[in-house]
Amino acid sequence: MAGVKGSSCAVNGCDGKVMSDERGTIFSRASVISRYAGLLCGCPQNGDGFVRVARTVMEMRYGEGRGFENGKDDDDIYEPAEFMNKPWRPLTRKLKIPAAIISPYRLLIVIRMVVLGLFLTWRIRHPNNDAVWLWGMSVVCEIWFTFSWILDQLPKLCPINRATDLNVLKDKFETPNPSNPTGKSDLPGIDVFVSTADPEKEPPLVTANTILSILAADYPVEKLACYVSDDGGALLTFEAMAEAASFANIWVPFCRKHSIEPRNPESYFNLKKDPYKNKVLSDFVKDRRRVKREYDEFKVRINGLPESIRRRSDAYHAREELTAMKEQRMRMEDEAIEVVKIKKATWMADGTHWPGTWLNPAAEHSKGDHAGIIQVMLKPPSDEPLCGIGEEYRMIDLTNVDIRLPMLVYVSREKRPGYDHNKKAGAMNALVRASAIMSNGPFILNLDCDHYIYNSQAMREGMCFMMDRGGDRICYVQFPQRFEGIDPSDRYANRNTVFLMEICELLMGYKVRFMSGQDVSLGESHCTVLIRLVPKNTAPASVAVALAVGKSTPRLLIPRKKIEP
């Protein structure tokens, strides 16, 4: 699966080389790296040695945000000269609700509270002596419901919306200046984690679409890395990711050339609106038709992978049995030949055993017992833009289009019987440790395999809060979740609109710190959260910023430290 220059896949059998990025960091191409077994196993004894000591954004020369160090106050923070000389332009701003809208609602709340107070006073002063217990229980329930209603109404008194200015972000961090004459992006790096566990319950095509939406995000290519955690160790997921990496060589440049939104191919090609609206390039229709054909073929390949893997494994298994029978005949000659039974393995395309979970589970090849796997699907891109070539050499004309792709890594942590692997939290620990060695981004974004980035600039919008003045005091930025294929007229469609959209905005007026989800330590989460990574033993104030950006629906960003279950 050869990709374009600077973004080719590194699957076994392609070039047999060891890769390194521009900083000289070596990445092994081996599918199974035995020395990473302890790194990926998720056992408690391996945690402390791999705690990430990430510097703050300011300390890593990531722009003009305010940094902090251990033992230093805000007055001691270093500011670069060009930052002090420039007039300050905020990256974010608060949008208050107009008084003409909020004042009548506040008045209505006050009237309701007065009426409820009078009603409860009347209820208490007029007891029912014939059924005192029933009267007392009803009064207690009414007081409790009134208290709950008041708690629900208080956040609605001071709602706040927030907006970002992407033009200012670009001017501050991606515009040539004396310290950055070439205009190279100074935005911080982001490591995106995608979690999956069972290809039967979580279709590989859905996961592949999520990966494609990440790779095509509007963020500096060299600052973005994607890690796929396959907690089931399935060959089906591995080969689906390889196919996705191959298709990304067409899909990502196409999105950049024509500013495609959304950048999930399944959602884009199923849009009900006119896809040709506001498209100015004359070759858009031709490019879209070709990419659509390629995507249809990509889906056919993905859907045919289970049968392809099964037939390949059967063929290799039959060959092994024939080889074993020939060897037995040569040894035994005139003696009776017994039937040779060989464990039915799952085979990779290069003719080797798959080190993860087999289709027919066996010892050291089952969901709870398999080796650790790290595979670089797309190697780290170069720092300089790499423009494409004309149409005569490719399906679409990519002249003056950056064809680099972010790094894509497949990870399946080691599992052994008798150990508590902590489910998703353990998988995140393995990704944190692996990414600390390979890309070491100061921010982490965690998505589920069935989520994708609807707004390609969502990461930039989150960075506006982190890189703004006082951004070092922001712990995370939270994105509400959106859903597709839901009837807006269905009131029971489980959209969670009130909680995910309205409550988040209302609580911002009180600077409430909360993270949505059933289990904040990565059990399940209903919102996307962008969290800053800080040096060990240092933590910023937990000031939450709820932000609704288009329809971006990744999941949870976590600090780079060991996550306890």
DOVOMI-582764 format. One record per residue (C-alpha): residue number from 1; z, x, y negated. Coordinates in steps of 0.1 Angstrom, whole numbers, plus 2048, in hexadecimal, padded with zeros to 3 digits. Layout:
<atoms>
<atom NUM, <Z, X, Y>> ...
</atoms>
This chain:
<atoms>
<atom 1, <800, 800, 800>> <atom 2, <7F4, 817, 7E5>> <atom 3, <7FB, 80D, 7C1>> <atom 4, <7EE, 81A, 7A0>> <atom 5, <7F6, 83C, 793>> <atom 6, <81A, 83E, 788>> <atom 7, <824, 81E, 79A>> <atom 8, <818, 821, 7BE>> <atom 9, <82D, 816, 7DB>> <atom 10, <840, 82F, 7F0>> <atom 11, <840, 81D, 812>> <atom 12, <840, 833, 830>> <atom 13, <81E, 83F, 839>> <atom 14, <80F, 83F, 816>> <atom 15, <812, 864, 80B>> <atom 16, <830, 872, 81D>> <atom 17, <83E, 883, 7FE>> <atom 18, <85F, 885, 7ED>> <atom 19, <85F, 874, 7CB>> <atom 20, <871, 87E, 7AB>> <atom 21, <872, 86F, 789>> <atom 22, <86D, 880, 768>> <atom 23, <891, 88C, 767>> <atom 24, <88D, 89E, 788>> <atom 25, <8A2, 886, 79C>> <atom 26, <896, 886, 7C1>> <atom 27, <890, 866, 7D4>> <atom 28, <88B, 867, 7F9>> <atom 29, <870, 852, 808>> <atom 30, <881, 84F, 82A>> <atom 31, <886, 82B, 835>> <atom 32, <8A8, 833, 843>> <atom 33, <8BD, 84D, 833>> <atom 34, <8DA, 854, 849>> <atom 35, <8ED, 867, 82E>> <atom 36, <8EE, 846, 81A>> <atom 37, <8FF, 833, 836>> <atom 38, <921, 837, 826>> <atom 39, <913, 82F, 804>> <atom 40, <905, 80E, 810>> <atom 41, <91F, 802, 829>> <atom 42, <935, 7F2, 80E>> <atom 43, <955, 7FE, 81F>> <atom 44, <974, 800, 808>> <atom 45, <979, 826, 80F>> <atom 46, <957, 82E, 7FF>> <atom 47, <95D, 81C, 7DE>> <atom 48, <96F, 833, 7C7>> <atom 49, <957, 850, 7CB>> <atom 50, <93A, 83C, 7BF>> <atom 51, <949, 82B, 7A0>> <atom 52, <92F, 82E, 785>> <atom 53, <939, 841, 767>> <atom 54, <91F, 834, 74F>> <atom 55, <920, 83D, 72B>> <atom 56, <91E, 823, 70F>> <atom 57, <8FD, 81A, 700>> <atom 58, <904, 82E, 6E0>> <atom 59, <90F, 84D, 6F4>> <atom 60, <8EF, 84D, 708>> <atom 61, <8D9, 84D, 6E9>> <atom 62, <8CE, 829, 6EF>> <atom 63, <8CA, 81F, 6CC>> <atom 64, <8DF, 814, 6AE>> <atom 65, <8F9, 7FE, 6BE>> <atom 66, <91E, 808, 6BB>> <atom 67, <92C, 81C, 6D7>> <atom 68, <950, 825, 6E0>> <atom 69, <962, 83F, 6F4>> <atom 70, <984, 842, 705>> <atom 71, <9A0, 846, 6EC>> <atom 72, <98A, 840, 6CD>> <atom 73, <98E, 824, 6B4>> <atom 74, <971, 812, 6A3>> <atom 75, <975, 828, 684>> <atom 76, <96E, 848, 698>> <atom 77, <94D, 83C, 6A7>> <atom 78, <92F, 852, 69F>> <atom 79, <912, 843, 68D>> <atom 80, <8F0, 855, 68B>> <atom 81, <8E3, 85E, 668>> <atom 82, <8C5, 848, 66A>> <atom 83, <8DB, 82B, 674>> <atom 84, <8F1, 830, 656>> <atom 85, <8D4, 833, 63E>> <atom 86, <8C3, 813, 649>> <atom 87, <8CD, 7F1, 63C>> <atom 88, <8DE, 7DE, 658>> <atom 89, <8C9, 7C2, 667>> <atom 90, <8DC, 7AD, 681>> <atom 91, <8CC, 7A7, 6A3>> <atom 92, <8DE, 786, 6A8>> <atom 93, <8E9, 76A, 692>> <atom 94, <8FE, 74A, 695>> <atom 95, <8ED, 729, 690>> <atom 96, <907, 70F, 687>> <atom 97, <900, 6EA, 68C>> <atom 98, <8F7, 6D8, 66C>> <atom 99, <914, 6C4, 65C>> <atom 100, <8FF, 6A5, 65B>> <atom 101, <8FE, 6A6, 682>> <atom 102, <921, 6B3, 68B>> <atom 103, <936, 6A1, 670>> <atom 104, <92F, 67D, 67D>> <atom 105, <937, 689, 6A1>> <atom 106, <958, 699, 695>> <atom 107, <961, 678, 684>> <atom 108, <959, 665, 6A3>> <atom 109, <970, 67C, 6B8>> <atom 110, <98C, 677, 69F>> <atom 111, <988, 651, 6A0>> <atom 112, <989, 652, 6C6>> <atom 113, <9A8, 667, 6C6>> <atom 114, <9BA, 64F, 6AF>> <atom 115, <9B0, 631, 6C4>> <atom 116, <9BC, 643, 6E4>> <atom 117, <9DD, 64C, 6D3>> <atom 118, <9E3, 627, 6C9>> <atom 119, <9D9, 61B, 6EB>> <atom 120, <9F1, 633, 6FD>> <atom 121, <A0D, 62A, 6E4>> <atom 122, <A09, 605, 6EC>> <atom 123, <A08, 60C, 712>> <atom 124, <A29, 620, 710>> <atom 125, <A3B, 606, 6FA>> <atom 126, <A31, 5E9, 710>> <atom 127, <A3B, 5F1, 734>> <atom 128, <A36, 5D9, 751>> <atom 129, <A59, 5D3, 75E>> <atom 130, <A4B, 5C1, 77D>> <atom 131, <A38, 5DF, 789>> <atom 132, <A48, 5FD, 779>> <atom 133, <A3B, 617, 792>> <atom 134, <A17, 60B, 78E>> <atom 135, <A1B, 60A, 768>> <atom 136, <A29, 62D, 768>> <atom 137, <A0D, 63B, 77E>> <atom 138, <9F2, 62B, 769>> <atom 139, <A02, 638, 748>> <atom 140, <A03, 65C, 757>> <atom 141, <9DF, 659, 762>> <atom 142, <9D4, 64D, 740>> <atom 143, <9E6, 669, 72E>> <atom 144, <9D7, 682, 745>> <atom 145, <9B4, 675, 740>> <atom 146, <9B9, 675, 71A>> <atom 147, <9C5, 699, 71C>> <atom 148, <9A6, 6A2, 730>> <atom 149, <98F, 690, 717>> <atom 150, <99F, 6A3, 6FA>> <atom 151, <99A, 6C4, 70B>> <atom 152, <975, 6BB, 710>> <atom 153, <971, 6B0, 6EC>> <atom 154, <981, 6CE, 6DB>> <atom 155, <965, 6E7, 6E2>> <atom 156, <94C, 6CE, 6D3>> <atom 157, <95D, 6D0, 6B1>> <atom 158, <94E, 6F3, 6A9>> <atom 159, <92E, 6F8, 6BC>> <atom 160, <91A, 718, 6B5>> <atom 161, <8F7, 722, 6BF>> <atom 162, <8EB, 746, 6BF>> <atom 163, <8C9, 754, 6B8>> <atom 164, <8BA, 777, 6BC>> <atom 165, <8A1, 78A, 6A8>> <atom 166, <88A, 79D, 6C0>> <atom 167, <876, 7AC, 6A2>> <atom 168, <895, 7BD, 696>> <atom 169, <89C, 7CA, 6B9>> <atom 170, <87A, 7D9, 6BB>> <atom 171, <87C, 7E8, 698>> <atom 172, <89E, 7F9, 6A0>> <atom 173, <897, 806, 6C3>> <atom 174, <871, 807, 6C8>> <atom 175, <864, 813, 6A7>> <atom 176, <85C, 837, 69E>> <atom 177, <877, 848, 689>> <atom 178, <882, 86C, 681>> <atom 179, <896, 86E, 6A1>> <atom 180, <87C, 85C, 6B6>> <atom 181, <85A, 866, 6A7>> <atom 182, <846, 857, 6C4>> <atom 183, <856, 835, 6C3>> <atom 184, <862, 837, 6E7>> <atom 185, <879, 81A, 6F0>> <atom 186, <89E, 822, 6EC>> <atom 187, <8A9, 802, 6FD>> <atom 188, <8C2, 807, 719>> <atom 189, <8B8, 806, 73E>> <atom 190, <8BE, 7E7, 753>> <atom 191, <8C2, 7E7, 779>> <atom 192, <8B9, 7C5, 787>> <atom 193, <8C8, 7BB, 7A8>> <atom 194, <8B8, 7A1, 7BF>> <atom 195, <8CC, 794, 7DD>> <atom 196, <8BF, 785, 7FC>> <atom 197, <8CE, 782, 81F>> <atom 198, <8B9, 76C, 836>> <atom 199, <893, 769, 834>> <atom 200, <894, 748, 847>> <atom 201, <8AA, 737, 82E>> <atom 202, <89D, 74A, 810>> <atom 203, <877, 74C, 813>> <atom 204, <868, 76E, 80C>> <atom 205, <84E, 75F, 7F6>> <atom 206, <869, 752, 7DE>> <atom 207, <87A, 774, 7DE>> <atom 208, <858, 785, 7D7>> <atom 209, <852, 76E, 7B9>> <atom 210, <874, 777, 7AB>> <atom 211, <86B, 79C, 7AF>> <atom 212, <84A, 798, 79E>> <atom 213, <85B, 786, 780>> <atom 214, <872, 7A3, 77C>> <atom 215, <857, 7BE, 77E>> <atom 216, <843, 7AB, 764>> <atom 217, <860, 7A7, 74C>> <atom 218, <85A, 7B1, 728>> <atom 219, <871, 7CF, 727>> <atom 220, <86A, 7F4, 726>> <atom 221, <85C, 7FD, 749>> <atom 222, <86E, 81E, 74B>> <atom 223, <88F, 80D, 743>> <atom 224, <88D, 7F2, 75E>> <atom 225, <894, 7F6, 783>> <atom 226, <896, 7DB, 79E>> <atom 227, <8AB, 7DD, 7BE>> <atom 228, <8A7, 7C4, 7DA>> <atom 229, <8C5, 7C0, 7F1>> <atom 230, <8BC, 7B3, 813>> <atom 231, <8DD, 7AC, 823>> <atom 232, <8CC, 7A0, 843>> <atom 233, <8B8, 7C0, 848>> <atom 234, <899, 7AC, 851>> <atom 235, <877, 7BC, 855>> <atom 236, <867, 79D, 847>> <atom 237, <878, 7A1, 826>> <atom 238, <86F, 7C6, 825>> <atom 239, <84A, 7C0, 82B>> <atom 240, <84A, 7A3, 812>> <atom 241, <858, 7BA, 7F7>> <atom 242, <83D, 7D4, 800>> <atom 243, <823, 7B8, 7FB>> <atom 244, <833, 7AE, 7DA>> <atom 245, <832, 7D2, 7CE>> <atom 246, <80D, 7D4, 7D7>> <atom 247, <805, 7B3, 7C5>> <atom 248, <819, 7BE, 7A6>> <atom 249, <7FE, 7D8, 79F>> <atom 250, <7E8, 7BB, 796>> <atom 251, <800, 7A0, 78A>> <atom 252, <815, 7B5, 771>> <atom 253, <7F8, 7C4, 75D>> <atom 254, <7E8, 7A1, 75C>> <atom 255, <808, 793, 74D>> <atom 256, <809, 7AF, 733>> <atom 257, <7E5, 7AC, 72A>> <atom 258, <7E5, 786, 724>> <atom 259, <80A, 780, 71B>> <atom 260, <810, 76A, 739>> <atom 261, <82E, 752, 739>> <atom 262, <840, 74D, 751>> <atom 263, <83A, 76C, 764>> <atom 264, <843, 75D, 786>> <atom 265, <820, 758, 796>> <atom 266, <82A, 73A, 7AA>> <atom 267, <837, 728, 78B>> <atom 268, <81B, 734, 774>> <atom 269, <7FF, 728, 78B>> <atom 270, <810, 706, 78F>> <atom 271, <815, 6FF, 76A>> <atom 272, <809, 6DD, 760>> <atom 273, <800, 6E7, 73D>> <atom 274, <7DF, 6F6, 732>> <atom 275, <7E0, 71B, 73D>> <atom 276, <7C4, 724, 725>> <atom 277, <7D6, 719, 706>> <atom 278, <7DB, 735, 6EB>> <atom 279, <7C9, 74F, 701>> <atom 280, <7B2, 763, 6EA>> <atom 281, <7A3, 77D, 702>> <atom 282, <780, 773, 70E>> <atom 283, <786, 780, 732>> <atom 284, <7A6, 76C, 738>> <atom 285, <795, 751, 74D>> <atom 286, <784, 76B, 763>> <atom 287, <7A4, 77F, 767>> <atom 288, <7B9, 760, 76E>> <atom 289, <7A1, 755, 789>> <atom 290, <7A2, 777, 79A>> <atom 291, <7C7, 77A, 799>> <atom 292, <7CB, 757, 7A6>> <atom 293, <7B5, 75F, 7C4>> <atom 294, <7C9, 77F, 7CA>> <atom 295, <7EA, 76B, 7C8>> <atom 296, <7DD, 752, 7E1>> <atom 297, <7D5, 76E, 7F9>> <atom 298, <7F7, 77D, 7F2>> <atom 299, <808, 75D, 7FC>> <atom 300, <7F3, 75C, 81C>> <atom 301, <7FE, 77F, 825>> <atom 302, <823, 777, 81E>> <atom 303, <822, 757, 832>> <atom 304, <811, 769, 84F>> <atom 305, <82A, 786, 850>> <atom 306, <841, 776, 86B>> <atom 307, <824, 771, 883>> <atom 308, <816, 794, 87B>> <atom 309, <837, 7A5, 881>> <atom 310, <83C, 792, 8A2>> <atom 311, <819, 79A, 8AF>> <atom 312, <81D, 7BF, 8A5>> <atom 313, <83F, 7C1, 8B6>> <atom 314, <831, 7B1, 8D6>> <atom 315, <814, 7CA, 8D7>> <atom 316, <82A, 7E8, 8D2>> <atom 317, <843, 7DA, 8EC>> <atom 318, <827, 7D6, 905>> <atom 319, <81B, 7F9, 8FF>> <atom 320, <83E, 807, 904>> <atom 321, <841, 7F4, 925>> <atom 322, <820, 801, 932>> <atom 323, <82A, 825, 928>> <atom 324, <84C, 821, 93A>> <atom 325, <83B, 814, 95A>> <atom 326, <822, 831, 95A>> <atom 327, <83F, 84A, 957>> <atom 328, <852, 838, 973>> <atom 329, <833, 83A, 98A>> <atom 330, <82F, 85F, 983>> <atom 331, <854, 865, 98C>> <atom 332, <858, 84F, 9AA>> <atom 333, <834, 851, 9B9>> <atom 334, <837, 840, 9DC>> <atom 335, <858, 82E, 9D5>> <atom 336, <859, 809, 9CB>> <atom 337, <855, 805, 9A6>> <atom 338, <86E, 7EF, 994>> <atom 339, <867, 7DA, 976>> <atom 340, <86E, 7ED, 957>> <atom 341, <882, 7DA, 93D>> <atom 342, <882, 7E6, 919>> <atom 343, <894, 7D7, 8FC>> <atom 344, <87C, 7C4, 8E6>> <atom 345, <87D, 7D5, 8C5>> <atom 346, <86F, 7CC, 8A3>> <atom 347, <854, 7E5, 898>> <atom 348, <849, 7F0, 876>> <atom 349, <824, 7F4, 86D>> <atom 350, <826, 81A, 871>> <atom 351, <830, 817, 895>> <atom 352, <855, 81D, 893>> <atom 353, <873, 808, 89A>> <atom 354, <880, 7F3, 87E>> <atom 355, <8A4, 801, 877>> <atom 356, <8B1, 7DF, 86B>> <atom 357, <8B4, 7BE, 87C>> <atom 358, <89C, 7B7, 899>> <atom 359, <88C, 796, 8A1>> <atom 360, <89F, 798, 8C3>> <atom 361, <8C1, 7A6, 8B8>> <atom 362, <8CE, 7C5, 8CB>> <atom 363, <8E9, 7DE, 8C7>> <atom 364, <8E7, 7EE, 8A4>> <atom 365, <8CB, 7D7, 89B>> <atom 366, <8DB, 7B6, 892>> <atom 367, <8E5, 7A6, 872>> <atom 368, <909, 7B3, 874>> <atom 369, <900, 7D5, 884>> <atom 370, <8E3, 7E9, 875>> <atom 371, <8DC, 809, 862>> <atom 372, <8DA, 80D, 83D>> <atom 373, <8B7, 80C, 82E>> <atom 374, <8AA, 818, 80C>> <atom 375, <885, 817, 805>> <atom 376, <875, 81D, 7E3>> <atom 377, <858, 804, 7E1>> <atom 378, <84D, 80E, 7BE>> <atom 379, <857, 830, 7B1>> <atom 380, <865, 836, 78E>> <atom 381, <84A, 833, 773>> <atom 382, <841, 84F, 75B>> <atom 383, <850, 84F, 738>> <atom 384, <82E, 84D, 727>> <atom 385, <818, 82E, 729>> <atom 386, <7FC, 82E, 743>> <atom 387, <7DE, 81A, 739>> <atom 388, <7C7, 80A, 752>> <atom 389, <7A2, 80F, 758>> <atom 390, <784, 7F9, 754>> <atom 391, <779, 7DC, 76A>> <atom 392, <761, 7F1, 77E>> <atom 393, <77E, 801, 791>> <atom 394, <797, 7E3, 791>> <atom 395, <797, 7BE, 795>> <atom 396, <79E, 7B8, 770>> <atom 397, <798, 7CD, 752>> <atom 398, <7B9, 7DF, 74A>> <atom 399, <7AC, 7F5, 72E>> <atom 400, <7C9, 7FB, 714>> <atom 401, <7E1, 7E9, 72C>> <atom 402, <800, 7FB, 738>> <atom 403, <7FE, 7FA, 75E>> <atom 404, <81F, 80B, 766>> <atom 405, <838, 7F7, 77B>> <atom 406, <85E, 7F9, 77C>> <atom 407, <86F, 80A, 799>> <atom 408, <874, 7F3, 7B7>> <atom 409, <88D, 7FC, 7D3>> <atom 410, <894, 7EA, 7F3>> <atom 411, <8B9, 7EE, 7FF>> <atom 412, <8C9, 7E1, 81E>> <atom 413, <8ED, 7EE, 822>> <atom 414, <8FB, 7FA, 842>> <atom 415, <90F, 7E1, 857>> <atom 416, <925, 7E7, 875>> <atom 417, <93B, 7D0, 88A>> <atom 418, <960, 7D0, 882>> <atom 419, <95C, 7D4, 85D>> <atom 420, <95F, 7BA, 841>> <atom 421, <93F, 7BF, 82E>> <atom 422, <94B, 7A7, 812>> <atom 423, <92A, 793, 813>> <atom 424, <918, 793, 7F1>> <atom 425, <933, 7A7, 7DF>> <atom 426, <92E, 7C3, 7F9>> <atom 427, <908, 7C2, 7F4>> <atom 428, <90C, 7C5, 7CE>> <atom 429, <923, 7E3, 7D4>> <atom 430, <908, 7F4, 7E8>> <atom 431, <8EE, 7ED, 7CD>> <atom 432, <905, 7FA, 7B2>> <atom 433, <90A, 81B, 7C6>> <atom 434, <8E5, 81F, 7CE>> <atom 435, <8D9, 817, 7AA>> <atom 436, <8F3, 830, 79D>> <atom 437, <8E0, 84C, 7AE>> <atom 438, <8BD, 840, 7A7>> <atom 439, <8BB, 830, 785>> <atom 440, <8DF, 82D, 777>> <atom 441, <8D7, 812, 75E>> <atom 442, <8F4, 809, 746>> <atom 443, <8EE, 7E4, 74C>> <atom 444, <8EA, 7D0, 76C>> <atom 445, <8DA, 7AE, 770>> <atom 446, <8DF, 79C, 792>> <atom 447, <8C8, 781, 79D>> <atom 448, <8C7, 76B, 7BC>> <atom 449, <8A7, 76C, 7D0>> <atom 450, <89D, 749, 7C5>> <atom 451, <8A1, 750, 7A0>> <atom 452, <888, 75F, 789>> <atom 453, <884, 769, 764>> <atom 454, <872, 74C, 753>> <atom 455, <873, 75C, 730>> <atom 456, <865, 780, 733>> <atom 457, <879, 78A, 714>> <atom 458, <89B, 77E, 720>> <atom 459, <8A7, 7A1, 726>> <atom 460, <89E, 7AB, 702>> <atom 461, <8B1, 78D, 6F5>> <atom 462, <8D0, 797, 709>> <atom 463, <8CD, 7BA, 6FB>> <atom 464, <8CE, 7AC, 6D8>> <atom 465, <8F2, 7A3, 6DD>> <atom 466, <8FB, 7C3, 6EF>> <atom 467, <8EA, 7DA, 6D5>> <atom 468, <8F5, 7C7, 6B6>> <atom 469, <912, 7D3, 6A0>> <atom 470, <932, 7CE, 6B3>> <atom 471, <91E, 7CB, 6D3>> <atom 472, <936, 7E3, 6E4>> <atom 473, <94F, 7C7, 6E3>> <atom 474, <939, 7AF, 6F7>> <atom 475, <93F, 7B0, 71C>> <atom 476, <923, 79A, 728>> <atom 477, <907, 782, 71D>> <atom 478, <903, 763, 731>> <atom 479, <8E3, 750, 737>> <atom 480, <8E4, 72C, 742>> <atom 481, <8D1, 723, 761>> <atom 482, <8B2, 70D, 760>> <atom 483, <8A2, 6FA, 77D>> <atom 484, <87E, 6F1, 785>> <atom 485, <870, 6D3, 796>> <atom 486, <88B, 6BB, 78B>> <atom 487, <884, 699, 77D>> <atom 488, <893, 699, 75A>> <atom 489, <899, 673, 75D>> <atom 490, <8AF, 678, 77C>> <atom 491, <8D3, 679, 770>> <atom 492, <8DF, 685, 792>> <atom 493, <8C6, 6A2, 796>> <atom 494, <8E1, 6BD, 795>> <atom 495, <8D3, 6CE, 777>> <atom 496, <8F6, 6D6, 769>> <atom 497, <8E7, 6D4, 747>> <atom 498, <908, 6C9, 735>> <atom 499, <91C, 6E6, 744>> <atom 500, <902, 701, 743>> <atom 501, <8F3, 6FA, 721>> <atom 502, <90A, 6E5, 70B>> <atom 503, <92D, 6F1, 716>> <atom 504, <922, 716, 713>> <atom 505, <917, 710, 6EF>> <atom 506, <935, 6FC, 6E6>> <atom 507, <94E, 715, 6F3>> <atom 508, <93E, 731, 6DE>> <atom 509, <94E, 722, 6BF>> <atom 510, <970, 72B, 6CE>> <atom 511, <966, 74D, 6DC>> <atom 512, <970, 742, 6FF>> <atom 513, <96C, 75C, 719>> <atom 514, <960, 74E, 73A>> <atom 515, <946, 755, 754>> <atom 516, <936, 738, 767>> <atom 517, <935, 737, 78C>> <atom 518, <949, 72F, 7AB>> <atom 519, <952, 754, 7B0>> <atom 520, <94F, 76C, 793>> <atom 521, <951, 789, 7AB>> <atom 522, <92E, 781, 7B6>> <atom 523, <934, 765, 7CF>> <atom 524, <91E, 74C, 7BE>> <atom 525, <915, 749, 799>> <atom 526, <903, 72E, 786>> <atom 527, <8FA, 743, 767>> <atom 528, <8EA, 764, 75E>> <atom 529, <902, 77D, 750>> <atom 530, <8F9, 79E, 740>> <atom 531, <916, 7B6, 742>> <atom 532, <91B, 7D7, 732>> <atom 533, <924, 7F5, 747>> <atom 534, <940, 80B, 738>> <atom 535, <950, 82C, 741>> <atom 536, <96B, 82C, 75B>> <atom 537, <98D, 820, 74E>> <atom 538, <97C, 812, 72F>> <atom 539, <974, 7ED, 728>> <atom 540, <967, 7DA, 70A>> <atom 541, <977, 7BA, 6FE>> <atom 542, <96B, 79D, 713>> <atom 543, <959, 78A, 6F8>> <atom 544, <941, 773, 709>> <atom 545, <920, 768, 6F9>> <atom 546, <90F, 74A, 708>> <atom 547, <8EA, 74B, 702>> <atom 548, <8CE, 734, 70D>> <atom 549, <8AD, 748, 70E>> <atom 550, <88F, 733, 718>> <atom 551, <892, 72C, 73D>> <atom 552, <89D, 74E, 749>> <atom 553, <8B1, 748, 768>> <atom 554, <8BE, 768, 778>> <atom 555, <8E1, 769, 784>> <atom 556, <8FE, 780, 77D>> <atom 557, <901, 7A3, 76D>> <atom 558, <91F, 7B7, 779>> <atom 559, <931, 7D6, 76C>> <atom 560, <929, 7F5, 77F>> <atom 561, <949, 7F9, 792>> <atom 562, <955, 7EF, 7B4>> <atom 563, <957, 7C9, 7B8>> <atom 564, <974, 7BC, 7CB>> <atom 565, <96C, 79D, 7E0>> 
</atoms>
